[in-house]
Amino acid sequence: MNRFALLTCILSAVAAAQPAPPSEAPATPTQETTTATPPPAIEPSAPANAAPESTAPAAEAGPAAPAPSPAREAAPSEPVRARAREVDASRRECPDDLEAEDEETNDAHVLVPMQLTVDGRSLTPGRIELQGLRWLTDAQVRTLIGAPRADSEAPLGGSEVHLYLRRLARSGLFARVEPRVRVSETPGPAVLEVHLEENPVVTAVEVEGLQDIQPREVSEKLLRLPHHVASKDADDESFTATLRVDSRRGTLSVVRPCPPPYPPRDWLARLERDTLQPGILLGGVAQALERTLKDLRDEGYLLASLSAVWTPDGRLVVKVDEGRIESVEVRGVDANIAARVQAALDLKPGTVFLRSDAKRALQRLESRLPFLQPAKLDDTASTRTRRARIVEVREPDGSRTYQTQEEPRRRERNREKVEFELSWQKFADWWDRRHDDEGISIEGKKVVVHLRPRQPDFDGEFLPDHTQVTGFSPGLSGRLRFWDPKDRVHTTLDAALTIPLRWGGQHLPNDPEGTRRQRRVNLLGGAKVQIPGVRLAELGAQAYDFTDTLDRWRLGDIDSSLYSALINRPDREYFRRRGVTAFATFRWAEDWLAGVEYRSDRYETMRSFAPPFSLFRRDSAPFTNTPVTEGRFDSVVVRLEYASGTPASTQVGSLFRTPETTLFDQRGDWDRRASLRGLLTLEVGNGPGGAGGDQRFWKLVNDLALDVPTGWESGLSLRVRTAGGSNLPEQKREALGGWTALRGYGFKEFRGDVSVLTTAEYRWDAIGLFADVGSVRTDTAWTEARVGLGASLHLGDGVRFDVAWRTDERATAAPEARLLFQRTF
C-alpha cells in the first residue's frame, strides 16, 4: 500500500483527469493567465519496483476554480480527433497486465484523478516525453507501456498518466523513473517529462570463486527470465481485425489495440543455448543477485554470499562464496558432552556448509548420542527466516559494486488473510525438509547447534495377532525409555498384552478345559538397562506367560496373522511358554553384537480350534499344530551377530526373543545398499527326554544373508541357513517347506534334526526371480535336495507378490502364491 500512497501524491501534482471546459470568451489583457516565470519542475524519483515519489510542487494544487480561459491553439482536424478517440477508447479496454498479483488493494478503484492549476489556469498534460533512454528507443518504450506516439495530439487523462507510470515502474527495465511537468508561459497543454534510467546492460558475465557449483548454474540463475516473458517463438504481435460495412462501402482495419504485457526477450540479457545474448538485466543487477542468492540458499548453501562488479562496458563479474564454516559451537550441554557432540557432528571448519550436511550431522548425532535431541528454535533463529539483501554502490568512474548484507532477523507478523496452495508436491517437500535445520542456527559464518536432553519417550504398537490355536487375539505392546543426560545408564521397560476373543464358536472338541486354557490372556513384561561406558547394549530380564513360536524366521507376524485369518494357513506352529529369561548383550562395534541368555521355560502343547476361524476354507480340516515336548527346560543361549553398515542408532533387542532371529532392528532399506548379515547362536540345555528322564540337548543356528544392489531397484540377494543339533525336543527340531523356507512345498513337509537351506533371488526393478534349494537330515541320512522356483512382483515399500512351484514328482502347473508385507531375511 505504501507505493500507491506515494503514487497518489505524485498524481495529485501531475494529473488532470477532468480539465475544466474551455470558455468561449476571449482572454483580456487585464487577466493573468500565467506566472512571470515557469514554475519549477516537480522532480520526484522512484525506484523501478515502486511508484514514483513526489516533492511539494511550487504551483498551487487544488480543485479547479472558475477562471478565464487562455487562448486556444489551433484545433486538430476532426478525422485526427476521431482516430485519437478511437485508439484511446480501445486502449482503455486493455487490462493492466503489469498489475501486481499480490496487491491487497487495487488503487484504480480508490485513486481519484486530481487537477493541477497555476494561477487559476487548469493544466492538462497534452503529451508525454521520454528522456534518458540509451539502449532502448522512444518508440519501443511507448509501445511497451501503450502510450501514444510522440506526435500524437490526443490529450492525456489522469488515469492514463497513472497507468503509464505504473507500467514504466513495473517493467523491470528501469532503475529510476522521474516524472516532471513542464509548463510553458504561453497558453497550451502541459508536457509530462519522464526521465528514465535504464537498468544496467550486460554484455558479458564472469563467475569466480566456485568449488562445488558450476559457473553455468550461477549464470542460469542470474539471467533467468520470468515464465511470463514471451519465448522467442511467441514474440509475434497479436492483432485485431475490424470490419465496418455501411450502405456504400466497407472498411477493414487491422490494429493492435493493446500494448505487449511484458518486455520482449530481445531487449533483455539472457542465455540462449548457453550463449549470453546482450541486453538489459531485467530488474537490475541487485535484484538478479538477490534472486540468485536466494536460490543458492534454498538449494542448501546456507552460508553462501555474493559480490559483483559491473563496468560501463557491460561486463559483470560475480564472485560466489559458497559458504565455508569458520567455527562450530554447541549449546545446551556441558563441556564434556559438547566435545563428544563435536566429534559426532563431524563438521569441519573451512568446508562448504550445506543443508544436507546439517541433516546428516544431526542424524549422526542422534545415532551416536541418542540421549540428546535438537532443541526447537523460534522463527527468529531458524535458518528458514535468514534473509539477505544486495547493496549497490556507484563508483565515480561509472562502475557499480554489489555486496551481500545480512538482514536482521524478525518475527513474521500474523496475517488475518491466509492463502495457500495445497498440493502433494508441496506437502512432500515440506515433509522431507521439516526437520532439516531444526536445532541449527547460523551467526555470520559460525554454525551453532542447539541441543537438549531427550525426555522420556513411549512407543506403542497395536498387535493384530491371529492364530488357529487362540483365534483373533488383538493386543498392544509398548516401550517406555528413560534417558540419562550424562549418558551413564539408560533404562527401558517393555510390555505386551494380547486377549484371545471368543469369536466364531471355536473350541477343542470334547475338551472344554483345554479350550478355556488356550484362551488365557497372554502377558509379557521386562526391564533392561543400557550402559554405554562399557558398551553394554542391554542387561535385563523378562517374565512371560504367552503363546509363542520358533517360526518367526520363516514368516513375519503380519503375514502369518493375515493368512491365518484369510485361508487357515499361518505357516507357523505355536505352543504355550511360561517362564523367565535373563540376558546381557554387548555391542563392542557398530556392526557386531555378542550376547548370552539364560532361559527357564515350561512348554505346553496347543491344538488348533475347530472349526477353523478364517474367512475362507472354513470347511477344511483344522491347521496341523504339531505337539511339543512338554515340561520344564533350562538352557543357555550364546549368540554372535554381524550386520554391515548398521548405524549406531539401530536399536538392539527384541520383545519376542528367539535364537533363530536377530537382535538388530531390521527396519530399513533392504534394496538400496550392499549389506552382509550373519547370525550364529548356540543353545545348550536340559529338559525332558524321550526316555522319560531329563537329558542334555544342544542346537546350532547359522544364518547368512548377502544383498548386492546392481541398480536403484535391482540387485542380487543370497541366503544360506544351516541349523541342527542333538537330542532336540520336538519344538526345536528343524523342518523345511512353506513360506519362506523352501517355497512351493507344503508347510514343514520335510522334518529332521539338521537342515540346509539356500536361496538366490535377482530383481529387475519390479520383477524378481528366485530359487530355493533345501535338504534335511533324519536319523540315518539326508533327504534328496528339493528345489523350488518362483517369481515375484515388487509393489514398493517392501510389499511383494510371490508365486512358487515345486519341482519334484508332485509338481503341478498351479503355483503357490502369497502377497507378503514383511521380509524375514
C-alpha positions, 0 to 999 in steps of 0.5 A: 500500500505504501507505493500507491500512497506515494503514487497518489501524491505524485498524481495529485501534482501531475494529473488532470483527469477532468480539465475544466471546459474551455470558455468561449470568451476571449482572454483580456489583457487585464487577466493573468493567465500565467506566472512571470516565470515557469514554475519549477519542475516537480522532480520526484524519483522512484525506484523501478519496483515502486511508484514514483515519489513526489516533492511539494510542487511550487504551483498551487494544487487544488480543485479547479476554480472558475477562471478565464480561459487562455487562448486556444491553439489551433484545433486538430482536424476532426478525422485526427480527433476521431482516430485519437478517440478511437485508439484511446477508447480501445486502449482503455479496454486493455487490462493492466497486465503489469498489475501486481498479483499480490496487491491487497488493494487495487488503487484504480478503484480508490485513486481519484484523478486530481487537477493541477492549476497555476494561477487559476489556469487548469493544466492538462498534460497534452503529451508525454516525453521520454528522456534518458533512454540509451539502449532502448528507443522512444518508440519501443518504450511507448509501445511497451507501456501503450502510450501514444506516439510522440506526435500524437495530439490526443490529450492525456487523462489522469488515469492514463498518466497513472497507468503509464507510470505504473507500467514504466515502474513495473517493467523491470527495465528501469532503475529510476523513473522521474516524472516532471511537468513542464509548463510553458508561459504561453497558453497550451497543454502541459508536457509530462517529462519522464526521465528514465534510467535504464537498468544496467546492460550486460554484455558479458558475465564472469563467475569466480570463486566456485568449488562445488557449483558450476559457473553455468548454474550461477549464470542460469540463475542470474539471467533467468527470465520470468515464465511470463516473458514471451519465448522467442517463438511467441514474440509475434504481435497479436492483432485485431481485425475490424470490419465496418460495412455501411450502405456504400462501402466497407472498411477493414482495419487491422490494429493492435489495440493493446500494448505487449504485457511484458518486455520482449526477450530481445531487449533483455540479457539472457542465455540462449543455448548457453550463449549470453545474448546482450541486453538489459538485466531485467530488474537490475543487477541487485535484484538478479543477485538477490534472486540468485542468492536466494536460490543458492540458499534454498538449494542448501548453501546456507552460508553462501554470499555474493559480490559483483562488479559491473563496468560501463562496458557491460561486463559483470563479474560475480564472485560466489562464496559458497559458504565455508564454516569458520567455527562450530559451537554447541549449546545446551550441554556441558563441556564434556558432552559438547566435545563428544557432540563435536566429534559426532557432528563431524563438521569441519571448519573451512568446508562448504556448509550445506543443508544436507550436511546439517541433516546428516550431522544431526542424524549422526548425532542422534545415532551416536548420542541418542540421549540428546535431541535438537532443541526447537528454535523460534522463527527468529533463529531458524535458518528458514527466516535468514534473509539477505539483501544486495547493496549497490554502490556507484563508483565515480568512474561509472562502475557499480559494486554489489555486496551481500548484507545480512538482514536482521532477523524478525518475527513474521507478523500474523496475517488475518488473510491466509492463502495457500496452495495445497498440493502433494508436491508441496506437502512432500517437500515440506515433509522431507525438509521439516526437520532439516535445520531444526536445532541449527542456527547460523551467526555470520559464518559460525554454525551453532547447534542447539541441543537438549536432553531427550525426555522420556519417550513411549512407543506403542504398537497395536498387535493384530495377532491371529492364530488357529490355536487362540483365534483373533487375539488383538493386543498392544505392546509398548516401550517406555525409555528413560534417558540419562543426560550424562549418558551413564545408564539408560533404562527401558521397560517393555510390555505386551498384552494380547486377549484371545476373543471368543469369536466364531464358536471355536473350541477343542472338541470334547475338551472344554478345559483345554479350550478355556486354557488356550484362551488365557490372556497372554502377558509379557513384561521386562526391564533392561538397562543400557550402559554405554561406558562399557558398551553394554547394549542391554542387561535385563530380564523378562517374565512371560506367560504367552503363546509363542513360536520358533517360526518367526524366521520363516514368516513375519507376524503380519503375514502369518496373522493375515493368512491365518485369518484369510485361508487357515494357513499361518505357516507357523506352529505355536505352543504355550511358554511360561517362564523367565529369561535373563540376558546381557548383550554387548555391542563392542562395534557398530556392526557386531553384537555378542550376547548370552541368555539364560532361559527357564521355560515350561512348554505346553502343547496347543491344538488348533480350534475347530472349526477353523476361524478364517474367512475362507476354507472354513470347511477344511480340516483344522491347521496341523499344530504339531505337539511339543515336548512338554515340561520344564527346560533350562538352557543357555543361549550364546549368540554372535551377530554381524550386520554391515553398515548398521548405524549406531542408532539401530536399536538392539533387542527384541520383545519376542526373543528367539535364537533363530532371529536377530537382535538388530532392528531390521527396519530399513532399506533392504534394496538400496545398499550392499549389506552382509548379515550373519547370525550364529547362536548356540543353545545348550540345555536340559529338559525332558527326554524321550526316555522319560528322564531329563537329558542334555540337548544342544542346537546350532543356528547359522544364518547368512544373508548377502544383498548386492544392489546392481541398480536403484531397484535391482540387485542380487540377494543370497541366503544360506541357513544351516541349523541342527543339533542333538537330542532336540525336543520336538519344538526345536527340531528343524523342518523345511517347506512353506513360506519362506523356507523352501517355497512351493512345498507344503508347510514343514513337509520335510522334518529332521534334526539338521537342515540346509537351506539356500536361496538366490533371488535377482530383481529387475526393478519390479520383477524378481526371480528366485530359487530355493534349494533345501535338504534335511537330515533324519536319523540315518541320512539326508533327504534328496535336495528339493528345489523350488522356483518362483517369481515375484512382483515388487509393489514398493515399500517392501510389499511383494507378490510371490508365486512358487512351484515345486519341482519334484514328482508332485509338481503341478502347473498351479503355483503357490502364491502369497502377497507378503508385507514383511521380509524375514531375511 
